[in-house]
Amino acid sequence: MEITSTKHNLMVSPNLEVWGWDVSLYLFFSGLAAGVLIVSSILSLYYRDKWVTRPVKFATVGAAILVPLAMLGLLHDLANKWNIMAFYRYWNYSSTMAFGSRALLIIPPAGLLFGFCLLEDDLTGKLALLRPYAQWLAKSRVALARLTLACGLVLGLYTGVLLSANFGRPLWNTPLLPPIFLVSGISTGTATLILMSRNDEERVRFGKLDINLMLVEGALLLLMLLNFAFTTRAAHGALMLLTSGIYGAAFWVLIFGVGLVAPLYLEQLQVRGKIADTVFPPLMVLLGGLALRLIIVFAGQASSIPN
């Protein structure tokens, strides 16, 4: 008698390809939205109206709208679209997807209410009819900012937890993945704010923030590689797959080169006034953030625990 488990079934492992570009786009755009919500709520809590400019206000509303749009990637991934209702009909306390599906119901309305109260002074013309409601919400601005900050942190970390909870995939199963995705999301959110800014002082401010975020993200990625190198044989195999295998060139060129080193160098020159401001550094940060999700998703499915 021969017994084959799903772990040793060559139809499943190591060439498992369940999640594709649609899930990667969900991870990218939800991380970007989380980053914008985190930055805008911190600015509102600690800097009030001084740094909460029109681009920040509109970006907050846009980020709240982007979250449910990003969820369309998850819906597209489902073969049977009605299966999405199972997340809400049943509750499994040990399931990260069950937790995340409910959190995603809270985050968009919280972000919209916060963004709406930020737009209090910008509601003019036909939108002036909405100003009394925005003024009423503004009384709870601090509470909404704190709720939005919590929602942004949960969303940013959840995109990494969703993958790291898969114990059978060594490349995903690392505690460093959630903070990497969180910092990367804040960095892409900051890059979006740079692109939306129309003020030199504001671009310099966000540029300095993005420089620090890229340094932290690069350090976390290097720590993850070191963790893979000096732990288990399965983790070492994931390291080889990511850095020297079929994904090696994309990892070093797109994530480190285009997504971190090049924009870090250019943004430092821009902040110091050595070169003129261009859209290339923030665009490269966005490209690097997208490449990070795509490569981690696909390489993670190719990694496996050795027999």
C-alpha positions as CSV (number, residue, x, y, z in Angstrom):
1,M,0.0,0.0,0.0
2,E,1.3,3.5,-0.9
3,I,0.2,6.6,1.0
4,T,0.9,10.0,-0.5
5,S,0.4,13.1,1.6
6,T,0.0,16.6,0.1
7,K,3.4,17.5,1.4
8,H,5.1,14.8,-0.8
9,N,2.7,15.0,-3.7
10,L,4.8,16.3,-6.6
11,M,1.5,17.8,-8.0
12,V,1.4,20.1,-5.0
13,S,5.0,20.5,-3.7
14,P,7.4,22.0,-4.5
15,N,5.8,23.5,-7.5
16,L,2.7,24.9,-5.8
17,E,1.3,27.9,-7.7
18,V,-2.0,29.0,-6.0
19,W,-1.5,32.7,-5.6
20,G,-0.7,34.8,-8.6
21,W,-0.4,38.4,-9.7
22,D,-3.8,39.3,-8.4
23,V,-2.9,38.5,-4.8
24,S,0.4,40.3,-5.2
25,L,-1.5,43.4,-6.4
26,Y,-3.8,43.2,-3.3
27,L,-0.7,43.0,-1.0
28,F,0.9,46.0,-2.7
29,F,-2.1,48.3,-2.9
30,S,-3.4,47.5,0.6
31,G,0.2,48.1,2.0
32,L,0.3,51.4,0.1
33,A,-3.1,52.4,1.6
34,A,-1.9,51.4,5.1
35,G,1.2,53.5,4.7
36,V,-0.8,56.6,3.7
37,L,-3.3,56.1,6.6
38,I,-0.4,55.7,9.1
39,V,1.5,58.8,7.9
40,S,-1.6,61.0,7.8
41,S,-2.9,59.9,11.2
42,I,0.6,60.5,12.8
43,L,0.8,64.0,11.1
44,S,-2.7,64.8,12.4
45,L,-1.9,63.6,16.0
46,Y,1.4,65.3,16.4
47,Y,1.7,68.1,13.9
48,R,-2.0,69.1,13.5
49,D,-2.7,71.6,10.7
50,K,0.9,72.5,10.1
51,W,1.7,69.4,8.1
52,V,-1.7,68.1,7.2
53,T,-1.9,69.7,3.8
54,R,-4.4,69.2,1.0
55,P,-2.5,66.4,-0.7
56,V,-2.4,64.5,2.7
57,K,-6.1,65.0,3.2
58,F,-7.1,63.8,-0.3
59,A,-4.6,60.9,-0.1
60,T,-6.2,59.8,3.1
61,V,-9.6,59.6,1.5
62,G,-8.1,57.9,-1.5
63,A,-6.3,55.3,0.6
64,A,-9.6,54.4,2.4
65,I,-11.2,53.9,-1.0
66,L,-8.2,52.0,-2.3
67,V,-8.6,49.2,0.3
68,P,-11.9,47.7,-1.0
69,L,-10.6,48.2,-4.5
70,A,-7.5,46.2,-3.6
71,M,-9.7,43.5,-2.2
72,L,-10.9,42.8,-5.8
73,G,-7.6,41.1,-6.3
74,L,-8.6,38.5,-3.6
75,L,-12.0,38.2,-5.2
76,H,-10.4,37.6,-8.6
77,D,-8.2,34.9,-7.2
78,L,-11.2,32.9,-6.0
79,A,-12.5,30.3,-8.4
80,N,-15.9,30.3,-6.7
81,K,-16.6,34.0,-5.9
82,W,-19.3,33.1,-3.4
83,N,-16.8,31.3,-1.2
84,I,-15.8,34.8,0.1
85,M,-19.0,34.7,2.2
86,A,-17.5,31.8,4.2
87,F,-15.1,34.2,5.9
88,Y,-18.0,36.1,7.4
89,R,-20.4,33.2,8.1
90,Y,-18.0,31.2,10.2
91,W,-15.4,32.3,12.7
92,N,-12.2,30.4,13.2
93,Y,-10.1,32.0,16.0
94,S,-6.9,30.4,14.6
95,S,-7.3,31.6,11.1
96,T,-5.5,34.8,10.0
97,M,-7.8,35.1,7.0
98,A,-10.8,35.1,9.3
99,F,-9.3,37.9,11.4
100,G,-8.2,39.9,8.3
101,S,-11.5,39.6,6.5
102,R,-13.2,41.2,9.5
103,A,-10.6,43.9,9.9
104,L,-11.0,44.9,6.3
105,L,-14.6,45.7,7.0
106,I,-13.6,48.3,9.6
107,I,-10.6,49.9,8.0
108,P,-12.2,51.7,4.9
109,P,-15.1,53.4,6.9
110,A,-12.6,54.5,9.6
111,G,-10.3,56.0,7.0
112,L,-13.1,57.7,5.2
113,L,-14.5,59.3,8.3
114,F,-11.0,60.5,9.3
115,G,-10.3,61.8,5.8
116,F,-13.7,63.5,5.7
117,C,-13.1,65.4,9.0
118,L,-9.6,66.5,7.7
119,L,-11.3,68.0,4.6
120,E,-13.5,70.3,6.8
121,D,-12.0,73.5,5.5
122,D,-11.7,72.3,1.9
123,L,-15.4,71.6,1.4
124,T,-16.5,74.6,-0.8
125,G,-19.0,75.2,-3.6
126,K,-21.5,72.4,-3.9
127,L,-19.7,70.4,-1.3
128,A,-20.2,73.1,1.3
129,L,-23.5,71.4,2.3
130,L,-21.3,68.6,3.8
131,R,-19.3,71.0,5.9
132,P,-21.5,70.8,9.0
133,Y,-21.1,67.1,9.1
134,A,-17.3,67.4,8.7
135,Q,-17.3,69.9,11.5
136,W,-19.2,67.6,13.7
137,L,-16.7,64.8,12.9
138,A,-13.8,67.1,13.6
139,K,-14.8,67.1,17.3
140,S,-13.7,63.5,17.3
141,R,-10.6,64.1,15.2
142,V,-8.1,62.8,17.7
143,A,-10.1,59.6,18.3
144,L,-10.5,59.0,14.6
145,A,-6.8,59.6,14.0
146,R,-5.9,57.0,16.7
147,L,-8.4,54.6,15.2
148,T,-7.0,55.2,11.7
149,L,-3.5,54.7,13.0
150,A,-4.4,51.4,14.6
151,C,-6.2,50.3,11.4
152,G,-3.2,51.2,9.2
153,L,-0.8,49.3,11.4
154,V,-3.1,46.2,11.4
155,L,-3.5,46.4,7.6
156,G,0.2,46.9,7.0
157,L,1.2,44.0,9.3
158,Y,-1.6,41.7,8.1
159,T,-0.3,41.7,4.6
160,G,2.9,40.0,5.9
161,V,1.1,37.8,8.5
162,L,-1.1,36.4,5.8
163,L,2.0,34.8,4.2
164,S,4.1,34.1,7.3
165,A,1.3,31.9,8.8
166,N,2.0,29.3,6.0
167,F,4.4,27.1,7.9
168,G,5.0,24.8,5.0
169,R,6.7,27.5,2.9
170,P,10.1,28.4,4.5
171,L,10.5,31.6,2.6
172,W,7.2,32.9,4.0
173,N,7.6,31.4,7.4
174,T,9.7,34.1,9.0
175,P,8.7,36.7,11.7
176,L,10.5,39.4,9.8
177,L,8.1,39.3,6.9
178,P,5.2,41.3,8.6
179,P,7.5,44.2,9.6
180,I,9.2,44.2,6.2
181,F,5.8,44.5,4.5
182,L,4.7,47.2,7.0
183,V,7.8,49.4,6.5
184,S,7.6,48.9,2.7
185,G,4.0,49.9,2.8
186,I,4.7,53.1,4.7
187,S,7.6,53.8,2.3
188,T,5.3,53.4,-0.8
189,G,2.6,55.5,0.9
190,T,5.2,58.2,1.6
191,A,6.3,58.0,-2.1
192,T,2.7,58.5,-3.1
193,L,2.5,61.6,-0.9
194,I,5.7,62.9,-2.5
195,L,4.2,62.5,-6.0
196,M,1.0,64.3,-4.8
197,S,2.9,67.2,-3.1
198,R,3.1,70.5,-4.9
199,N,5.3,72.2,-2.3
200,D,9.1,72.0,-2.2
201,E,9.2,72.0,1.6
202,E,6.6,69.3,1.8
203,R,8.5,67.1,-0.7
204,V,11.7,67.5,1.3
205,R,9.9,66.5,4.5
206,F,8.5,63.4,3.0
207,G,11.7,62.7,1.2
208,K,13.6,62.6,4.5
209,L,11.0,60.3,6.0
210,D,11.3,58.0,3.0
211,I,15.1,57.9,3.2
212,N,14.8,56.6,6.8
213,L,12.1,54.1,5.8
214,M,14.3,52.7,3.0
215,L,17.2,52.3,5.3
216,V,15.0,50.4,7.8
217,E,13.5,48.2,5.0
218,G,17.0,47.4,3.6
219,A,18.2,46.4,7.1
220,L,15.2,44.2,7.7
221,L,15.7,42.5,4.3
222,L,19.3,41.8,5.1
223,L,18.3,40.4,8.5
224,M,15.8,38.1,6.8
225,L,18.6,36.8,4.5
226,L,20.9,36.3,7.5
227,N,18.2,34.4,9.3
228,F,17.7,32.2,6.3
229,A,21.4,31.6,6.0
230,F,22.0,30.5,9.6
231,T,18.9,28.5,10.6
232,T,17.5,25.4,9.1
233,R,18.3,23.6,5.8
234,A,14.8,24.5,4.5
235,A,15.5,28.2,5.2
236,H,18.8,28.0,3.5
237,G,17.1,26.5,0.5
238,A,14.7,29.5,0.5
239,L,17.7,31.8,0.6
240,M,19.3,30.2,-2.4
241,L,16.0,30.3,-4.3
242,L,15.5,34.0,-3.5
243,T,19.0,35.3,-4.0
244,S,20.7,33.1,-6.6
245,G,17.9,31.0,-8.2
246,I,15.4,31.9,-10.8
247,Y,14.3,34.9,-8.7
248,G,17.9,36.0,-7.8
249,A,18.3,38.6,-10.6
250,A,14.9,40.2,-10.0
251,F,15.5,40.3,-6.2
252,W,18.8,42.1,-6.4
253,V,18.0,44.4,-9.4
254,L,14.3,45.3,-8.8
255,I,14.1,45.2,-5.0
256,F,17.5,46.3,-3.9
257,G,18.8,48.2,-6.9
258,V,15.7,49.9,-8.3
259,G,13.6,49.9,-5.1
260,L,16.1,50.8,-2.5
261,V,19.7,51.8,-3.5
262,A,18.9,54.1,-6.5
263,P,16.0,56.0,-4.9
264,L,17.9,56.3,-1.7
265,Y,20.8,57.9,-3.5
266,L,18.7,60.2,-5.6
267,E,16.4,61.3,-2.7
268,Q,19.5,62.2,-0.6
269,L,20.7,64.4,-3.4
270,Q,17.3,66.0,-3.8
271,V,16.9,66.7,-0.1
272,R,20.3,68.3,0.0
273,G,19.5,70.4,-3.0
274,K,22.2,68.9,-5.2
275,I,19.8,67.9,-8.0
276,A,16.4,69.1,-9.1
277,D,13.3,67.3,-7.8
278,T,12.0,64.6,-10.2
279,V,9.3,61.9,-10.0
280,F,11.8,59.1,-10.6
281,P,12.8,58.3,-6.9
282,P,9.2,57.9,-5.7
283,L,8.3,56.0,-8.8
284,M,11.2,53.6,-8.2
285,V,10.1,53.1,-4.6
286,L,6.6,52.1,-5.9
287,L,8.1,49.8,-8.4
288,G,10.4,48.2,-5.8
289,G,7.4,47.7,-3.4
290,L,5.4,46.0,-6.2
291,A,8.4,43.8,-7.1
292,L,8.9,42.8,-3.4
293,R,5.3,41.5,-3.2
294,L,5.5,39.7,-6.6
295,I,8.8,38.0,-5.9
296,I,8.0,37.0,-2.3
297,V,4.6,35.6,-3.4
298,F,6.0,33.6,-6.3
299,A,9.3,32.5,-4.7
300,G,7.5,31.6,-1.5
301,Q,5.3,29.1,-3.4
302,A,8.3,27.6,-5.0
303,S,10.1,27.0,-1.7
304,S,9.4,23.8,0.3
305,I,10.6,21.8,3.2
306,P,13.1,19.1,2.1
307,N,12.1,15.5,2.5
